[in-house]
Amino acid sequence: PTTIFINKKGEISKVHTGYNGPATGVHYEAYKNEFNVLIEKLLAEK
């Protein structure tokens, strides 16, 4: 799977390919943290 993150200007901010599910342990936790930080950053944009 591929996830494309688009900012409020309509520009691509990040592209993530692949899947890090719960079975991947620390990789899953790192992905969740990175995902949450990116989403908060995109939501805070003006």
N, CA, C, O and CB atoms as a CASP TS submission, in Angstrom:
PFRMAT TS
TARGET T0000
AUTHOR 0000-0000-0000
METHOD Language model
MODEL 1
PARENT N/A
ATOM      1  N   PRO     1       0.822  -1.200   0.000  1.00  0.00           N
ATOM      2  CA  PRO     1       0.000   0.000   0.000  1.00  0.00           C
ATOM      3  C   PRO     1       0.865   1.262   0.000  1.00  0.00           C
ATOM      4  O   PRO     1       2.006   1.251   0.461  1.00  0.00           O
ATOM      5  CB  PRO     1      -0.935  -0.001   1.209  1.00  0.00           C
ATOM      6  N   THR     2       0.308   2.326  -0.515  1.00  0.00           N
ATOM      7  CA  THR     2       0.988   3.614  -0.564  1.00  0.00           C
ATOM      8  C   THR     2       0.086   4.674   0.052  1.00  0.00           C
ATOM      9  O   THR     2      -1.108   4.734  -0.240  1.00  0.00           O
ATOM     10  CB  THR     2       1.368   3.992  -2.021  1.00  0.00           C
ATOM     11  N   THR     3       0.669   5.510   0.910  1.00  0.00           N
ATOM     12  CA  THR     3      -0.047   6.634   1.506  1.00  0.00           C
ATOM     13  C   THR     3       0.622   7.906   1.026  1.00  0.00           C
ATOM     14  O   THR     3       1.840   8.054   1.126  1.00  0.00           O
ATOM     15  CB  THR     3      -0.059   6.552   3.072  1.00  0.00           C
ATOM     16  N   ILE     4      -0.182   8.829   0.503  1.00  0.00           N
ATOM     17  CA  ILE     4       0.328  10.112   0.029  1.00  0.00           C
ATOM     18  C   ILE     4      -0.241  11.191   0.943  1.00  0.00           C
ATOM     19  O   ILE     4      -1.457  11.331   1.074  1.00  0.00           O
ATOM     20  CB  ILE     4      -0.055  10.372  -1.481  1.00  0.00           C
ATOM     21  N   PHE     5       0.651  11.952   1.573  1.00  0.00           N
ATOM     22  CA  PHE     5       0.254  13.034   2.465  1.00  0.00           C
ATOM     23  C   PHE     5       0.305  14.336   1.681  1.00  0.00           C
ATOM     24  O   PHE     5       1.335  14.684   1.104  1.00  0.00           O
ATOM     25  CB  PHE     5       1.172  13.099   3.730  1.00  0.00           C
ATOM     26  N   ILE     6      -0.816  15.055   1.664  1.00  0.00           N
ATOM     27  CA  ILE     6      -0.927  16.293   0.895  1.00  0.00           C
ATOM     28  C   ILE     6      -1.182  17.442   1.862  1.00  0.00           C
ATOM     29  O   ILE     6      -2.052  17.356   2.728  1.00  0.00           O
ATOM     30  CB  ILE     6      -2.064  16.198  -0.174  1.00  0.00           C
ATOM     31  N   ASN     7      -0.409  18.529   1.705  1.00  0.00           N
ATOM     32  CA  ASN     7      -0.581  19.673   2.603  1.00  0.00           C
ATOM     33  C   ASN     7      -1.751  20.539   2.159  1.00  0.00           C
ATOM     34  O   ASN     7      -2.413  20.243   1.164  1.00  0.00           O
ATOM     35  CB  ASN     7       0.704  20.512   2.659  1.00  0.00           C
ATOM     36  N   LYS     8      -2.000  21.611   2.906  1.00  0.00           N
ATOM     37  CA  LYS     8      -3.147  22.476   2.626  1.00  0.00           C
ATOM     38  C   LYS     8      -3.004  23.253   1.324  1.00  0.00           C
ATOM     39  O   LYS     8      -3.989  23.783   0.810  1.00  0.00           O
ATOM     40  CB  LYS     8      -3.345  23.442   3.761  1.00  0.00           C
ATOM     41  N   LYS     9      -1.792  23.325   0.784  1.00  0.00           N
ATOM     42  CA  LYS     9      -1.570  23.988  -0.503  1.00  0.00           C
ATOM     43  C   LYS     9      -1.804  23.023  -1.668  1.00  0.00           C
ATOM     44  O   LYS     9      -1.740  23.419  -2.832  1.00  0.00           O
ATOM     45  CB  LYS     9      -0.144  24.559  -0.570  1.00  0.00           C
ATOM     46  N   GLY    10      -2.075  21.761  -1.347  1.00  0.00           N
ATOM     47  CA  GLY    10      -2.291  20.756  -2.373  1.00  0.00           C
ATOM     48  C   GLY    10      -1.010  20.106  -2.863  1.00  0.00           C
ATOM     49  O   GLY    10      -1.009  19.405  -3.874  1.00  0.00           O
ATOM     50  N   GLU    11       0.087  20.341  -2.143  1.00  0.00           N
ATOM     51  CA  GLU    11       1.382  19.775  -2.519  1.00  0.00           C
ATOM     52  C   GLU    11       1.623  18.476  -1.754  1.00  0.00           C
ATOM     53  O   GLU    11       1.151  18.306  -0.630  1.00  0.00           O
ATOM     54  CB  GLU    11       2.526  20.787  -2.245  1.00  0.00           C
ATOM     55  N   ILE    12       2.352  17.577  -2.371  1.00  0.00           N
ATOM     56  CA  ILE    12       2.693  16.317  -1.707  1.00  0.00           C
ATOM     57  C   ILE    12       3.773  16.600  -0.666  1.00  0.00           C
ATOM     58  O   ILE    12       4.839  17.125  -0.989  1.00  0.00           O
ATOM     59  CB  ILE    12       3.177  15.238  -2.742  1.00  0.00           C
ATOM     60  N   SER    13       3.485  16.248   0.580  1.00  0.00           N
ATOM     61  CA  SER    13       4.438  16.444   1.673  1.00  0.00           C
ATOM     62  C   SER    13       5.289  15.206   1.908  1.00  0.00           C
ATOM     63  O   SER    13       6.466  15.307   2.254  1.00  0.00           O
ATOM     64  CB  SER    13       3.703  16.814   2.952  1.00  0.00           C
ATOM     65  N   LYS    14       4.687  14.038   1.718  1.00  0.00           N
ATOM     66  CA  LYS    14       5.400  12.784   1.974  1.00  0.00           C
ATOM     67  C   LYS    14       4.670  11.649   1.282  1.00  0.00           C
ATOM     68  O   LYS    14       3.448  11.674   1.130  1.00  0.00           O
ATOM     69  CB  LYS    14       5.525  12.506   3.498  1.00  0.00           C
ATOM     70  N   VAL    15       5.431  10.663   0.869  1.00  0.00           N
ATOM     71  CA  VAL    15       4.871   9.436   0.308  1.00  0.00           C
ATOM     72  C   VAL    15       5.436   8.280   1.126  1.00  0.00           C
ATOM     73  O   VAL    15       6.650   8.152   1.284  1.00  0.00           O
ATOM     74  CB  VAL    15       5.210   9.282  -1.235  1.00  0.00           C
ATOM     75  N   HIS    16       4.550   7.449   1.640  1.00  0.00           N
ATOM     76  CA  HIS    16       4.975   6.266   2.391  1.00  0.00           C
ATOM     77  C   HIS    16       4.490   5.030   1.644  1.00  0.00           C
ATOM     78  O   HIS    16       3.312   4.920   1.305  1.00  0.00           O
ATOM     79  CB  HIS    16       4.423   6.290   3.863  1.00  0.00           C
ATOM     80  N   THR    17       5.406   4.108   1.391  1.00  0.00           N
ATOM     81  CA  THR    17       5.026   2.849   0.754  1.00  0.00           C
ATOM     82  C   THR    17       5.322   1.705   1.715  1.00  0.00           C
ATOM     83  O   THR    17       6.272   1.760   2.495  1.00  0.00           O
ATOM     84  CB  THR    17       5.780   2.649  -0.597  1.00  0.00           C
ATOM     85  N   GLY    18       4.514   0.696   1.646  1.00  0.00           N
ATOM     86  CA  GLY    18       4.708  -0.459   2.499  1.00  0.00           C
ATOM     87  C   GLY    18       3.760  -0.450   3.677  1.00  0.00           C
ATOM     88  O   GLY    18       2.881   0.406   3.785  1.00  0.00           O
ATOM     89  N   TYR    19       3.951  -1.414   4.557  1.00  0.00           N
ATOM     90  CA  TYR    19       3.067  -1.559   5.708  1.00  0.00           C
ATOM     91  C   TYR    19       3.883  -2.006   6.903  1.00  0.00           C
ATOM     92  O   TYR    19       4.617  -2.992   6.838  1.00  0.00           O
ATOM     93  CB  TYR    19       1.925  -2.563   5.418  1.00  0.00           C
ATOM     94  N   ASN    20       3.749  -1.273   7.992  1.00  0.00           N
ATOM     95  CA  ASN    20       4.370  -1.655   9.261  1.00  0.00           C
ATOM     96  C   ASN    20       3.252  -1.898  10.259  1.00  0.00           C
ATOM     97  O   ASN    20       2.815  -0.976  10.948  1.00  0.00           O
ATOM     98  CB  ASN    20       5.369  -0.552   9.779  1.00  0.00           C
ATOM     99  N   GLY    21       2.789  -3.140  10.338  1.00  0.00           N
ATOM    100  CA  GLY    21       1.703  -3.475  11.250  1.00  0.00           C
ATOM    101  C   GLY    21       2.213  -3.813  12.635  1.00  0.00           C
ATOM    102  O   GLY    21       3.423  -3.830  12.861  1.00  0.00           O
ATOM    103  N   PRO    22       1.313  -4.080  13.563  1.00  0.00           N
ATOM    104  CA  PRO    22       1.683  -4.378  14.946  1.00  0.00           C
ATOM    105  C   PRO    22       2.710  -5.505  15.091  1.00  0.00           C
ATOM    106  O   PRO    22       3.493  -5.506  16.042  1.00  0.00           O
ATOM    107  CB  PRO    22       0.455  -4.735  15.718  1.00  0.00           C
ATOM    108  N   ALA    23       2.715  -6.442  14.180  1.00  0.00           N
ATOM    109  CA  ALA    23       3.655  -7.562  14.273  1.00  0.00           C
ATOM    110  C   ALA    23       5.098  -7.139  14.020  1.00  0.00           C
ATOM    111  O   ALA    23       6.021  -7.908  14.290  1.00  0.00           O
ATOM    112  CB  ALA    23       3.266  -8.643  13.290  1.00  0.00           C
ATOM    113  N   THR    24       5.308  -5.921  13.501  1.00  0.00           N
ATOM    114  CA  THR    24       6.678  -5.469  13.226  1.00  0.00           C
ATOM    115  C   THR    24       7.325  -4.803  14.436  1.00  0.00           C
ATOM    116  O   THR    24       8.456  -4.324  14.350  1.00  0.00           O
ATOM    117  CB  THR    24       6.681  -4.502  12.054  1.00  0.00           C
ATOM    118  N   GLY    25       6.616  -4.771  15.559  1.00  0.00           N
ATOM    119  CA  GLY    25       7.192  -4.302  16.822  1.00  0.00           C
ATOM    120  C   GLY    25       7.637  -2.855  16.805  1.00  0.00           C
ATOM    121  O   GLY    25       6.822  -1.949  16.634  1.00  0.00           O
ATOM    122  N   VAL    26       8.955  -2.635  16.986  1.00  0.00           N
ATOM    123  CA  VAL    26       9.479  -1.271  17.086  1.00  0.00           C
ATOM    124  C   VAL    26       9.260  -0.480  15.805  1.00  0.00           C
ATOM    125  O   VAL    26       9.125   0.743  15.853  1.00  0.00           O
ATOM    126  CB  VAL    26      10.961  -1.303  17.419  1.00  0.00           C
ATOM    127  N   HIS    27       9.221  -1.150  14.669  1.00  0.00           N
ATOM    128  CA  HIS    27       8.986  -0.448  13.402  1.00  0.00           C
ATOM    129  C   HIS    27       7.567   0.126  13.365  1.00  0.00           C
ATOM    130  O   HIS    27       7.344   1.221  12.849  1.00  0.00           O
ATOM    131  CB  HIS    27       9.210  -1.404  12.200  1.00  0.00           C
ATOM    132  N   TYR    28       6.632  -0.611  13.909  1.00  0.00           N
ATOM    133  CA  TYR    28       5.243  -0.149  13.984  1.00  0.00           C
ATOM    134  C   TYR    28       5.128   1.068  14.898  1.00  0.00           C
ATOM    135  O   TYR    28       4.465   2.048  14.558  1.00  0.00           O
ATOM    136  CB  TYR    28       4.322  -1.280  14.487  1.00  0.00           C
ATOM    137  N   GLU    29       5.771   1.001  16.050  1.00  0.00           N
ATOM    138  CA  GLU    29       5.731   2.121  16.996  1.00  0.00           C
ATOM    139  C   GLU    29       6.383   3.361  16.384  1.00  0.00           C
ATOM    140  O   GLU    29       5.864   4.467  16.533  1.00  0.00           O
ATOM    141  CB  GLU    29       6.439   1.743  18.318  1.00  0.00           C
ATOM    142  N   ALA    30       7.503   3.189  15.703  1.00  0.00           N
ATOM    143  CA  ALA    30       8.181   4.319  15.060  1.00  0.00           C
ATOM    144  C   ALA    30       7.304   4.912  13.966  1.00  0.00           C
ATOM    145  O   ALA    30       7.220   6.132  13.829  1.00  0.00           O
ATOM    146  CB  ALA    30       9.540   3.879  14.474  1.00  0.00           C
ATOM    147  N   TYR    31       6.650   4.055  13.185  1.00  0.00           N
ATOM    148  CA  TYR    31       5.765   4.544  12.123  1.00  0.00           C
ATOM    149  C   TYR    31       4.595   5.325  12.711  1.00  0.00           C
ATOM    150  O   TYR    31       4.245   6.391  12.205  1.00  0.00           O
ATOM    151  CB  TYR    31       5.243   3.373  11.271  1.00  0.00           C
ATOM    152  N   LYS    32       3.990   4.805  13.770  1.00  0.00           N
ATOM    153  CA  LYS    32       2.869   5.509  14.397  1.00  0.00           C
ATOM    154  C   LYS    32       3.295   6.889  14.881  1.00  0.00           C
ATOM    155  O   LYS    32       2.581   7.872  14.683  1.00  0.00           O
ATOM    156  CB  LYS    32       2.308   4.691  15.569  1.00  0.00           C
ATOM    157  N   ASN    33       4.455   6.958  15.513  1.00  0.00           N
ATOM    158  CA  ASN    33       4.946   8.244  16.009  1.00  0.00           C
ATOM    159  C   ASN    33       5.214   9.205  14.861  1.00  0.00           C
ATOM    160  O   ASN    33       4.810  10.366  14.921  1.00  0.00           O
ATOM    161  CB  ASN    33       6.218   8.049  16.837  1.00  0.00           C
ATOM    162  N   GLU    34       5.888   8.740  13.818  1.00  0.00           N
ATOM    163  CA  GLU    34       6.185   9.580  12.654  1.00  0.00           C
ATOM    164  C   GLU    34       4.887  10.048  11.988  1.00  0.00           C
ATOM    165  O   GLU    34       4.762  11.210  11.601  1.00  0.00           O
ATOM    166  CB  GLU    34       7.064   8.807  11.637  1.00  0.00           C
ATOM    167  N   PHE    35       3.938   9.144  11.862  1.00  0.00           N
ATOM    168  CA  PHE    35       2.647   9.460  11.256  1.00  0.00           C
ATOM    169  C   PHE    35       1.937  10.557  12.053  1.00  0.00           C
ATOM    170  O   PHE    35       1.446  11.528  11.477  1.00  0.00           O
ATOM    171  CB  PHE    35       1.763   8.197  11.175  1.00  0.00           C
ATOM    172  N   ASN    36       1.885  10.399  13.367  1.00  0.00           N
ATOM    173  CA  ASN    36       1.201  11.379  14.216  1.00  0.00           C
ATOM    174  C   ASN    36       1.869  12.744  14.169  1.00  0.00           C
ATOM    175  O   ASN    36       1.179  13.762  14.109  1.00  0.00           O
ATOM    176  CB  ASN    36       1.154  10.886  15.651  1.00  0.00           C
ATOM    177  N   VAL    37       3.196  12.788  14.193  1.00  0.00           N
ATOM    178  CA  VAL    37       3.920  14.058  14.112  1.00  0.00           C
ATOM    179  C   VAL    37       3.629  14.739  12.784  1.00  0.00           C
ATOM    180  O   VAL    37       3.378  15.944  12.750  1.00  0.00           O
ATOM    181  CB  VAL    37       5.440  13.837  14.281  1.00  0.00           C
ATOM    182  N   LEU    38       3.658  13.989  11.696  1.00  0.00           N
ATOM    183  CA  LEU    38       3.397  14.561  10.376  1.00  0.00           C
ATOM    184  C   LEU    38       1.967  15.085  10.279  1.00  0.00           C
ATOM    185  O   LEU    38       1.749  16.179   9.758  1.00  0.00           O
ATOM    186  CB  LEU    38       3.651  13.517   9.281  1.00  0.00           C
ATOM    187  N   ILE    39       1.001  14.333  10.764  1.00  0.00           N
ATOM    188  CA  ILE    39      -0.398  14.767  10.711  1.00  0.00           C
ATOM    189  C   ILE    39      -0.590  16.046  11.523  1.00  0.00           C
ATOM    190  O   ILE    39      -1.260  16.972  11.066  1.00  0.00           O
ATOM    191  CB  ILE    39      -1.335  13.655  11.235  1.00  0.00           C
ATOM    192  N   GLU    40      -0.013  16.105  12.714  1.00  0.00           N
ATOM    193  CA  GLU    40      -0.121  17.316  13.535  1.00  0.00           C
ATOM    194  C   GLU    40       0.505  18.511  12.819  1.00  0.00           C
ATOM    195  O   GLU    40      -0.038  19.615  12.861  1.00  0.00           O
ATOM    196  CB  GLU    40       0.556  17.102  14.907  1.00  0.00           C
ATOM    197  N   LYS    41       1.638  18.297  12.167  1.00  0.00           N
ATOM    198  CA  LYS    41       2.301  19.373  11.423  1.00  0.00           C
ATOM    199  C   LYS    41       1.416  19.852  10.272  1.00  0.00           C
ATOM    200  O   LYS    41       1.260  21.056  10.069  1.00  0.00           O
ATOM    201  CB  LYS    41       3.671  18.898  10.883  1.00  0.00           C
ATOM    202  N   LEU    42       0.847  18.926   9.528  1.00  0.00           N
ATOM    203  CA  LEU    42      -0.006  19.294   8.397  1.00  0.00           C
ATOM    204  C   LEU    42      -1.264  20.021   8.867  1.00  0.00           C
ATOM    205  O   LEU    42      -1.704  20.975   8.224  1.00  0.00           O
ATOM    206  CB  LEU    42      -0.390  18.047   7.592  1.00  0.00           C
ATOM    207  N   LEU    43      -1.837  19.585   9.968  1.00  0.00           N
ATOM    208  CA  LEU    43      -3.036  20.236  10.489  1.00  0.00           C
ATOM    209  C   LEU    43      -2.744  21.640  11.017  1.00  0.00           C
ATOM    210  O   LEU    43      -3.617  22.508  10.991  1.00  0.00           O
ATOM    211  CB  LEU    43      -3.650  19.390  11.592  1.00  0.00           C
ATOM    212  N   ALA    44      -1.524  21.863  11.493  1.00  0.00           N
ATOM    213  CA  ALA    44      -1.152  23.165  12.053  1.00  0.00           C
ATOM    214  C   ALA    44      -0.819  24.198  10.979  1.00  0.00           C
ATOM    215  O   ALA    44      -0.724  25.390  11.271  1.00  0.00           O
ATOM    216  CB  ALA    44       0.031  23.004  12.980  1.00  0.00           C
ATOM    217  N   GLU    45      -0.642  23.743   9.737  1.00  0.00           N
ATOM    218  CA  GLU    45      -0.314  24.681   8.659  1.00  0.00           C
ATOM    219  C   GLU    45      -1.436  25.682   8.466  1.00  0.00           C
ATOM    220  O   GLU    45      -2.609  25.385   8.689  1.00  0.00           O
ATOM    221  CB  GLU    45      -0.045  23.932   7.348  1.00  0.00           C
ATOM    222  N   LYS    46      -1.048  26.873   8.047  1.00  0.00           N
ATOM    223  CA  LYS    46      -2.051  27.917   7.781  1.00  0.00           C
ATOM    224  C   LYS    46      -2.255  28.094   6.307  1.00  0.00           C
ATOM    225  O   LYS    46      -3.060  28.927   5.892  1.00  0.00           O
ATOM    226  CB  LYS    46      -1.641  29.243   8.405  1.00  0.00           C
TER
END
